[in-house]
Amino acid sequence: MDLSIPSSIENAHKEIFNKFQHIDILINNAGIGSDLDTYIPEKKSFNQTFDVNVNGTVFFTEPLIELISKNGIILNVSSKMGSLDACESADSVAYRMSKSALNMYTKILTNRLKNKIRVASIHPGWVRTTIIESNIKNGRLTPEQSAENIFTFIKRDFESGLFWDSENGTELLW
């Protein structure tokens, strides 16, 4: 599925609704960061980042909410780079802003789905992925270590509305 293409999202919805009667956990993990380590926003990259990281995630998630079990979980994979409190750099404008918007969506869902579905944003840590070349060399976690940390968080009886740093096992400020 490509979250930047509405027909791809629609096809995924059809397949999900045909195959499943309910969902226990929805993990929104798609994201791009084509402007990582750059300082001046570029319109095409900016729009593509928001199309995937925000618009795609929101419009993929909304129809699926009715399938999520009572006491189910929606987990949005965000980034510490989306924290207003932790922002000390001027780079990665679209990526940072899109993750802040995703965090706001988490808070909105938390309010809307109170006592029905638990919702959280999670920072997966600095993972050695290809989202940017420097991550491969400088990332502190393997994808497997990050996934294990996220799985550990999901197994917890976490309070809805958290922004969790899975690398350090601590709550992040929004």
Secondary structure, 3 states (H helix, E strand, C coil): CCCCCHHHHHHHHHHHHHHCCCEEEEEECCCCCCCCCCCCCCHHHHHHHHHHHHHHHHHHHHHHHHHEEEEEEEEEECCHHHCCCCCCCCCCHHHHHHHHHHHHHHHHHHHHCCCCEEEEEEECCCECCCCCHHHHHHCCECHHHHHHHHHHHHHCCCCCCEEEECCCCEECCC
